[in-house]
Amino acid sequence: MPFRGWKAEAFDFFDGLEADNSRAYWHAHKHEYDTLVRAPMVAMLDELAGEFGDGKIFRPNRDTRFSRDKSPYKTNIAATLSKGGYVSVSTEGFGVGIGYYMMAADQLARFRSAVDDEHTGADLEQIVGRLRAAGIEVTAHDTLKTAPKGYPKEHPRIELLRMKGLIAWRQWPVAAWLGTAKPKQRAIEVWRAAAPMCAWLDTNVGPSTG
């Protein structure tokens, strides 16, 4: 089935799940999830696989073992691609990201060293500037409140040094175009624009060896 986006009824499903996050609601509306929410995601991932790798959809069930919130279901559908992409659909809209979301200790040490370096740090600063100028957010899942140990608070790239990961992210609110094939093209545009950032991370940080 070719990808044709998420129709308004998909967001109606999520509206209902947010109002009644229960197993009763889920099982009563599971057909809607399968056909209106999950099937379009599968179709889009299949079409993206050639350039961005195989897709994997996260389970809809929440892990409530260590959470005070015991609601059983996630109120979005999200997936990753094997070459690094991430995509999410919910009542908040359509989100696309890529990068190193959480860095292990050894990765973080290499990242900070490369940011501190006059040459590689300046390269990353220029890449980040171009992404932000294109309307793509460059952020991290967590950021230190001050400079990391061993680095001055007045460092010219202190914003980057304080980040504990590095991702490019773009979010769009729910709109009629989500019910067309346009979400796939917008995801491609973000990931291609972020390719220099990903290349920088792969070269200067790489996978964890710990």
PADREN-606347 format. One record per residue (C-alpha): residue number from 0; x, z, y. Coordinates in steps of 0.1 Angstrom, whole numbers, plus 5000, padded with zeros to 4 digits. Example, Ala and Ser with C-alpha at 12.3 -4.5 7.8 and 13.67 -1.06 7.14 Angstrom:
BEGIN
<pt><seq>0</seq><xx>5123</xx><zz>5078</zz><yy>4955</yy></pt>
<pt><seq>1</seq><xx>5137</xx><zz>5071</zz><yy>4989</yy></pt>
REM end
This chain:
BEGIN
<pt><seq>0</seq><xx>5000</xx><zz>5000</zz><yy>5000</yy></pt>
<pt><seq>1</seq><xx>5015</xx><zz>4990</zz><yy>5034</yy></pt>
<pt><seq>2</seq><xx>5019</xx><zz>5018</zz><yy>5060</yy></pt>
<pt><seq>3</seq><xx>4991</xx><zz>5018</zz><yy>5085</yy></pt>
<pt><seq>4</seq><xx>4995</xx><zz>5052</zz><yy>5101</yy></pt>
<pt><seq>5</seq><xx>4974</xx><zz>5084</zz><yy>5101</yy></pt>
<pt><seq>6</seq><xx>4938</xx><zz>5080</zz><yy>5111</yy></pt>
<pt><seq>7</seq><xx>4919</xx><zz>5106</zz><yy>5132</yy></pt>
<pt><seq>8</seq><xx>4904</xx><zz>5121</zz><yy>5100</yy></pt>
<pt><seq>9</seq><xx>4939</xx><zz>5132</zz><yy>5090</yy></pt>
<pt><seq>10</seq><xx>4942</xx><zz>5154</zz><yy>5120</yy></pt>
<pt><seq>11</seq><xx>4906</xx><zz>5166</zz><yy>5114</yy></pt>
<pt><seq>12</seq><xx>4919</xx><zz>5178</zz><yy>5081</yy></pt>
<pt><seq>13</seq><xx>4947</xx><zz>5198</zz><yy>5097</yy></pt>
<pt><seq>14</seq><xx>4922</xx><zz>5212</zz><yy>5123</yy></pt>
<pt><seq>15</seq><xx>4901</xx><zz>5225</zz><yy>5095</yy></pt>
<pt><seq>16</seq><xx>4931</xx><zz>5239</zz><yy>5077</yy></pt>
<pt><seq>17</seq><xx>4943</xx><zz>5258</zz><yy>5108</yy></pt>
<pt><seq>18</seq><xx>4908</xx><zz>5273</zz><yy>5112</yy></pt>
<pt><seq>19</seq><xx>4904</xx><zz>5282</zz><yy>5075</yy></pt>
<pt><seq>20</seq><xx>4938</xx><zz>5284</zz><yy>5058</yy></pt>
<pt><seq>21</seq><xx>4924</xx><zz>5293</zz><yy>5024</yy></pt>
<pt><seq>22</seq><xx>4925</xx><zz>5280</zz><yy>4988</yy></pt>
<pt><seq>23</seq><xx>4888</xx><zz>5274</zz><yy>4990</yy></pt>
<pt><seq>24</seq><xx>4892</xx><zz>5250</zz><yy>5020</yy></pt>
<pt><seq>25</seq><xx>4922</xx><zz>5233</zz><yy>5004</yy></pt>
<pt><seq>26</seq><xx>4906</xx><zz>5226</zz><yy>4971</yy></pt>
<pt><seq>27</seq><xx>4874</xx><zz>5215</zz><yy>4988</yy></pt>
<pt><seq>28</seq><xx>4893</xx><zz>5190</zz><yy>5010</yy></pt>
<pt><seq>29</seq><xx>4923</xx><zz>5181</zz><yy>4987</yy></pt>
<pt><seq>30</seq><xx>4911</xx><zz>5145</zz><yy>4984</yy></pt>
<pt><seq>31</seq><xx>4913</xx><zz>5141</zz><yy>5021</yy></pt>
<pt><seq>32</seq><xx>4949</xx><zz>5155</zz><yy>5021</yy></pt>
<pt><seq>33</seq><xx>4959</xx><zz>5131</zz><yy>4993</yy></pt>
<pt><seq>34</seq><xx>4943</xx><zz>5100</zz><yy>5008</yy></pt>
<pt><seq>35</seq><xx>4945</xx><zz>5105</zz><yy>5046</yy></pt>
<pt><seq>36</seq><xx>4976</xx><zz>5126</zz><yy>5049</yy></pt>
<pt><seq>37</seq><xx>5000</xx><zz>5123</zz><yy>5020</yy></pt>
<pt><seq>38</seq><xx>4994</xx><zz>5086</zz><yy>5010</yy></pt>
<pt><seq>39</seq><xx>5004</xx><zz>5073</zz><yy>5045</yy></pt>
<pt><seq>40</seq><xx>5035</xx><zz>5095</zz><yy>5044</yy></pt>
<pt><seq>41</seq><xx>5044</xx><zz>5080</zz><yy>5009</yy></pt>
<pt><seq>42</seq><xx>5038</xx><zz>5045</zz><yy>5022</yy></pt>
<pt><seq>43</seq><xx>5060</xx><zz>5050</zz><yy>5053</yy></pt>
<pt><seq>44</seq><xx>5089</xx><zz>5066</zz><yy>5033</yy></pt>
<pt><seq>45</seq><xx>5088</xx><zz>5037</zz><yy>5008</yy></pt>
<pt><seq>46</seq><xx>5092</xx><zz>5012</zz><yy>5037</yy></pt>
<pt><seq>47</seq><xx>5120</xx><zz>5032</zz><yy>5053</yy></pt>
<pt><seq>48</seq><xx>5140</xx><zz>5037</zz><yy>5021</yy></pt>
<pt><seq>49</seq><xx>5161</xx><zz>5006</zz><yy>5023</yy></pt>
<pt><seq>50</seq><xx>5178</xx><zz>5016</zz><yy>5055</yy></pt>
<pt><seq>51</seq><xx>5174</xx><zz>5054</zz><yy>5055</yy></pt>
<pt><seq>52</seq><xx>5174</xx><zz>5065</zz><yy>5019</yy></pt>
<pt><seq>53</seq><xx>5149</xx><zz>5079</zz><yy>4995</yy></pt>
<pt><seq>54</seq><xx>5122</xx><zz>5102</zz><yy>5009</yy></pt>
<pt><seq>55</seq><xx>5111</xx><zz>5136</zz><yy>4997</yy></pt>
<pt><seq>56</seq><xx>5079</xx><zz>5152</zz><yy>5009</yy></pt>
<pt><seq>57</seq><xx>5079</xx><zz>5190</zz><yy>5012</yy></pt>
<pt><seq>58</seq><xx>5054</xx><zz>5209</zz><yy>4991</yy></pt>
<pt><seq>59</seq><xx>5022</xx><zz>5219</zz><yy>5011</yy></pt>
<pt><seq>60</seq><xx>5023</xx><zz>5255</zz><yy>4998</yy></pt>
<pt><seq>61</seq><xx>5040</xx><zz>5281</zz><yy>5019</yy></pt>
<pt><seq>62</seq><xx>5065</xx><zz>5306</zz><yy>5004</yy></pt>
<pt><seq>63</seq><xx>5049</xx><zz>5338</zz><yy>5014</yy></pt>
<pt><seq>64</seq><xx>5071</xx><zz>5362</zz><yy>4995</yy></pt>
<pt><seq>65</seq><xx>5091</xx><zz>5374</zz><yy>5025</yy></pt>
<pt><seq>66</seq><xx>5066</xx><zz>5366</zz><yy>5052</yy></pt>
<pt><seq>67</seq><xx>5040</xx><zz>5388</zz><yy>5069</yy></pt>
<pt><seq>68</seq><xx>5019</xx><zz>5357</zz><yy>5073</yy></pt>
<pt><seq>69</seq><xx>5003</xx><zz>5352</zz><yy>5038</yy></pt>
<pt><seq>70</seq><xx>4983</xx><zz>5320</zz><yy>5047</yy></pt>
<pt><seq>71</seq><xx>4990</xx><zz>5298</zz><yy>5016</yy></pt>
<pt><seq>72</seq><xx>4994</xx><zz>5264</zz><yy>5031</yy></pt>
<pt><seq>73</seq><xx>5016</xx><zz>5247</zz><yy>5057</yy></pt>
<pt><seq>74</seq><xx>4997</xx><zz>5231</zz><yy>5086</yy></pt>
<pt><seq>75</seq><xx>5018</xx><zz>5200</zz><yy>5086</yy></pt>
<pt><seq>76</seq><xx>5032</xx><zz>5174</zz><yy>5063</yy></pt>
<pt><seq>77</seq><xx>5069</xx><zz>5169</zz><yy>5065</yy></pt>
<pt><seq>78</seq><xx>5096</xx><zz>5149</zz><yy>5046</yy></pt>
<pt><seq>79</seq><xx>5133</xx><zz>5143</zz><yy>5046</yy></pt>
<pt><seq>80</seq><xx>5152</xx><zz>5111</zz><yy>5038</yy></pt>
<pt><seq>81</seq><xx>5184</xx><zz>5111</zz><yy>5018</yy></pt>
<pt><seq>82</seq><xx>5205</xx><zz>5097</zz><yy>5047</yy></pt>
<pt><seq>83</seq><xx>5194</xx><zz>5126</zz><yy>5070</yy></pt>
<pt><seq>84</seq><xx>5161</xx><zz>5118</zz><yy>5087</yy></pt>
<pt><seq>85</seq><xx>5132</xx><zz>5142</zz><yy>5090</yy></pt>
<pt><seq>86</seq><xx>5096</xx><zz>5135</zz><yy>5099</yy></pt>
<pt><seq>87</seq><xx>5066</xx><zz>5157</zz><yy>5105</yy></pt>
<pt><seq>88</seq><xx>5029</xx><zz>5152</zz><yy>5111</yy></pt>
<pt><seq>89</seq><xx>5005</xx><zz>5179</zz><yy>5123</yy></pt>
<pt><seq>90</seq><xx>4980</xx><zz>5187</zz><yy>5150</yy></pt>
<pt><seq>91</seq><xx>5010</xx><zz>5189</zz><yy>5173</yy></pt>
<pt><seq>92</seq><xx>5016</xx><zz>5152</zz><yy>5167</yy></pt>
<pt><seq>93</seq><xx>5044</xx><zz>5132</zz><yy>5152</yy></pt>
<pt><seq>94</seq><xx>5080</xx><zz>5145</zz><yy>5152</yy></pt>
<pt><seq>95</seq><xx>5112</xx><zz>5128</zz><yy>5142</yy></pt>
<pt><seq>96</seq><xx>5146</xx><zz>5143</zz><yy>5138</yy></pt>
<pt><seq>97</seq><xx>5181</xx><zz>5139</zz><yy>5124</yy></pt>
<pt><seq>98</seq><xx>5214</xx><zz>5157</zz><yy>5124</yy></pt>
<pt><seq>99</seq><xx>5229</xx><zz>5189</zz><yy>5110</yy></pt>
<pt><seq>100</seq><xx>5200</xx><zz>5214</zz><yy>5112</yy></pt>
<pt><seq>101</seq><xx>5218</xx><zz>5245</zz><yy>5099</yy></pt>
<pt><seq>102</seq><xx>5256</xx><zz>5246</zz><yy>5097</yy></pt>
<pt><seq>103</seq><xx>5275</xx><zz>5268</zz><yy>5072</yy></pt>
<pt><seq>104</seq><xx>5303</xx><zz>5290</zz><yy>5085</yy></pt>
<pt><seq>105</seq><xx>5330</xx><zz>5264</zz><yy>5077</yy></pt>
<pt><seq>106</seq><xx>5310</xx><zz>5236</zz><yy>5093</yy></pt>
<pt><seq>107</seq><xx>5304</xx><zz>5257</zz><yy>5124</yy></pt>
<pt><seq>108</seq><xx>5341</xx><zz>5264</zz><yy>5128</yy></pt>
<pt><seq>109</seq><xx>5349</xx><zz>5227</zz><yy>5126</yy></pt>
<pt><seq>110</seq><xx>5321</xx><zz>5218</zz><yy>5149</yy></pt>
<pt><seq>111</seq><xx>5333</xx><zz>5242</zz><yy>5176</yy></pt>
<pt><seq>112</seq><xx>5369</xx><zz>5231</zz><yy>5172</yy></pt>
<pt><seq>113</seq><xx>5358</xx><zz>5195</zz><yy>5177</yy></pt>
<pt><seq>114</seq><xx>5336</xx><zz>5204</zz><yy>5207</yy></pt>
<pt><seq>115</seq><xx>5365</xx><zz>5223</zz><yy>5222</yy></pt>
<pt><seq>116</seq><xx>5389</xx><zz>5194</zz><yy>5218</yy></pt>
<pt><seq>117</seq><xx>5393</xx><zz>5174</zz><yy>5250</yy></pt>
<pt><seq>118</seq><xx>5389</xx><zz>5140</zz><yy>5232</yy></pt>
<pt><seq>119</seq><xx>5363</xx><zz>5146</zz><yy>5205</yy></pt>
<pt><seq>120</seq><xx>5343</xx><zz>5170</zz><yy>5227</yy></pt>
<pt><seq>121</seq><xx>5341</xx><zz>5145</zz><yy>5255</yy></pt>
<pt><seq>122</seq><xx>5330</xx><zz>5119</zz><yy>5230</yy></pt>
<pt><seq>123</seq><xx>5301</xx><zz>5141</zz><yy>5219</yy></pt>
<pt><seq>124</seq><xx>5292</xx><zz>5150</zz><yy>5254</yy></pt>
<pt><seq>125</seq><xx>5287</xx><zz>5113</zz><yy>5262</yy></pt>
<pt><seq>126</seq><xx>5267</xx><zz>5107</zz><yy>5231</yy></pt>
<pt><seq>127</seq><xx>5244</xx><zz>5136</zz><yy>5239</yy></pt>
<pt><seq>128</seq><xx>5240</xx><zz>5123</zz><yy>5275</yy></pt>
<pt><seq>129</seq><xx>5229</xx><zz>5089</zz><yy>5263</yy></pt>
<pt><seq>130</seq><xx>5204</xx><zz>5104</zz><yy>5239</yy></pt>
<pt><seq>131</seq><xx>5189</xx><zz>5126</zz><yy>5265</yy></pt>
<pt><seq>132</seq><xx>5187</xx><zz>5097</zz><yy>5290</yy></pt>
<pt><seq>133</seq><xx>5167</xx><zz>5078</zz><yy>5263</yy></pt>
<pt><seq>134</seq><xx>5142</xx><zz>5107</zz><yy>5261</yy></pt>
<pt><seq>135</seq><xx>5155</xx><zz>5121</zz><yy>5229</yy></pt>
<pt><seq>136</seq><xx>5160</xx><zz>5159</zz><yy>5228</yy></pt>
<pt><seq>137</seq><xx>5194</xx><zz>5172</zz><yy>5215</yy></pt>
<pt><seq>138</seq><xx>5190</xx><zz>5208</zz><yy>5204</yy></pt>
<pt><seq>139</seq><xx>5197</xx><zz>5233</zz><yy>5176</yy></pt>
<pt><seq>140</seq><xx>5176</xx><zz>5255</zz><yy>5153</yy></pt>
<pt><seq>141</seq><xx>5194</xx><zz>5285</zz><yy>5168</yy></pt>
<pt><seq>142</seq><xx>5217</xx><zz>5291</zz><yy>5198</yy></pt>
<pt><seq>143</seq><xx>5240</xx><zz>5319</zz><yy>5207</yy></pt>
<pt><seq>144</seq><xx>5232</xx><zz>5338</zz><yy>5239</yy></pt>
<pt><seq>145</seq><xx>5268</xx><zz>5338</zz><yy>5250</yy></pt>
<pt><seq>146</seq><xx>5300</xx><zz>5320</zz><yy>5241</yy></pt>
<pt><seq>147</seq><xx>5312</xx><zz>5322</zz><yy>5205</yy></pt>
<pt><seq>148</seq><xx>5341</xx><zz>5344</zz><yy>5198</yy></pt>
<pt><seq>149</seq><xx>5374</xx><zz>5329</zz><yy>5210</yy></pt>
<pt><seq>150</seq><xx>5358</xx><zz>5305</zz><yy>5235</yy></pt>
<pt><seq>151</seq><xx>5355</xx><zz>5312</zz><yy>5273</yy></pt>
<pt><seq>152</seq><xx>5320</xx><zz>5315</zz><yy>5288</yy></pt>
<pt><seq>153</seq><xx>5332</xx><zz>5290</zz><yy>5315</yy></pt>
<pt><seq>154</seq><xx>5340</xx><zz>5263</zz><yy>5289</yy></pt>
<pt><seq>155</seq><xx>5329</xx><zz>5228</zz><yy>5302</yy></pt>
<pt><seq>156</seq><xx>5309</xx><zz>5222</zz><yy>5270</yy></pt>
<pt><seq>157</seq><xx>5296</xx><zz>5258</zz><yy>5266</yy></pt>
<pt><seq>158</seq><xx>5260</xx><zz>5245</zz><yy>5259</yy></pt>
<pt><seq>159</seq><xx>5272</xx><zz>5227</zz><yy>5228</yy></pt>
<pt><seq>160</seq><xx>5296</xx><zz>5255</zz><yy>5217</yy></pt>
<pt><seq>161</seq><xx>5266</xx><zz>5279</zz><yy>5217</yy></pt>
<pt><seq>162</seq><xx>5246</xx><zz>5257</zz><yy>5193</yy></pt>
<pt><seq>163</seq><xx>5246</xx><zz>5267</zz><yy>5156</yy></pt>
<pt><seq>164</seq><xx>5235</xx><zz>5232</zz><yy>5145</yy></pt>
<pt><seq>165</seq><xx>5230</xx><zz>5198</zz><yy>5162</yy></pt>
<pt><seq>166</seq><xx>5199</xx><zz>5177</zz><yy>5159</yy></pt>
<pt><seq>167</seq><xx>5183</xx><zz>5148</zz><yy>5178</yy></pt>
<pt><seq>168</seq><xx>5145</xx><zz>5153</zz><yy>5181</yy></pt>
<pt><seq>169</seq><xx>5116</xx><zz>5134</zz><yy>5195</yy></pt>
<pt><seq>170</seq><xx>5080</xx><zz>5146</zz><yy>5194</yy></pt>
<pt><seq>171</seq><xx>5048</xx><zz>5127</zz><yy>5204</yy></pt>
<pt><seq>172</seq><xx>5014</xx><zz>5143</zz><yy>5208</yy></pt>
<pt><seq>173</seq><xx>4984</xx><zz>5131</zz><yy>5188</yy></pt>
<pt><seq>174</seq><xx>4972</xx><zz>5097</zz><yy>5201</yy></pt>
<pt><seq>175</seq><xx>4954</xx><zz>5066</zz><yy>5188</yy></pt>
<pt><seq>176</seq><xx>4987</xx><zz>5048</zz><yy>5180</yy></pt>
<pt><seq>177</seq><xx>4994</xx><zz>5072</zz><yy>5152</yy></pt>
<pt><seq>178</seq><xx>4967</xx><zz>5053</zz><yy>5133</yy></pt>
<pt><seq>179</seq><xx>4988</xx><zz>5022</zz><yy>5134</yy></pt>
<pt><seq>180</seq><xx>5021</xx><zz>5011</zz><yy>5119</yy></pt>
<pt><seq>181</seq><xx>5039</xx><zz>5022</zz><yy>5152</yy></pt>
<pt><seq>182</seq><xx>5051</xx><zz>5057</zz><yy>5139</yy></pt>
<pt><seq>183</seq><xx>5075</xx><zz>5040</zz><yy>5115</yy></pt>
<pt><seq>184</seq><xx>5090</xx><zz>5019</zz><yy>5143</yy></pt>
<pt><seq>185</seq><xx>5094</xx><zz>5049</zz><yy>5165</yy></pt>
<pt><seq>186</seq><xx>5111</xx><zz>5069</zz><yy>5138</yy></pt>
<pt><seq>187</seq><xx>5135</xx><zz>5040</zz><yy>5132</yy></pt>
<pt><seq>188</seq><xx>5143</xx><zz>5038</zz><yy>5170</yy></pt>
<pt><seq>189</seq><xx>5152</xx><zz>5075</zz><yy>5171</yy></pt>
<pt><seq>190</seq><xx>5174</xx><zz>5074</zz><yy>5140</yy></pt>
<pt><seq>191</seq><xx>5192</xx><zz>5043</zz><yy>5151</yy></pt>
<pt><seq>192</seq><xx>5198</xx><zz>5058</zz><yy>5186</yy></pt>
<pt><seq>193</seq><xx>5211</xx><zz>5090</zz><yy>5170</yy></pt>
<pt><seq>194</seq><xx>5235</xx><zz>5071</zz><yy>5147</yy></pt>
<pt><seq>195</seq><xx>5265</xx><zz>5077</zz><yy>5169</yy></pt>
<pt><seq>196</seq><xx>5258</xx><zz>5115</zz><yy>5169</yy></pt>
<pt><seq>197</seq><xx>5254</xx><zz>5115</zz><yy>5131</yy></pt>
<pt><seq>198</seq><xx>5287</xx><zz>5096</zz><yy>5128</yy></pt>
<pt><seq>199</seq><xx>5304</xx><zz>5121</zz><yy>5150</yy></pt>
<pt><seq>200</seq><xx>5291</xx><zz>5149</zz><yy>5129</yy></pt>
<pt><seq>201</seq><xx>5301</xx><zz>5133</zz><yy>5097</yy></pt>
<pt><seq>202</seq><xx>5336</xx><zz>5126</zz><yy>5110</yy></pt>
<pt><seq>203</seq><xx>5343</xx><zz>5159</zz><yy>5127</yy></pt>
<pt><seq>204</seq><xx>5322</xx><zz>5184</zz><yy>5107</yy></pt>
<pt><seq>205</seq><xx>5312</xx><zz>5169</zz><yy>5073</yy></pt>
<pt><seq>206</seq><xx>5296</xx><zz>5188</zz><yy>5044</yy></pt>
<pt><seq>207</seq><xx>5303</xx><zz>5225</zz><yy>5037</yy></pt>
<pt><seq>208</seq><xx>5332</xx><zz>5231</zz><yy>5014</yy></pt>
<pt><seq>209</seq><xx>5325</xx><zz>5269</zz><yy>5011</yy></pt>
REM end
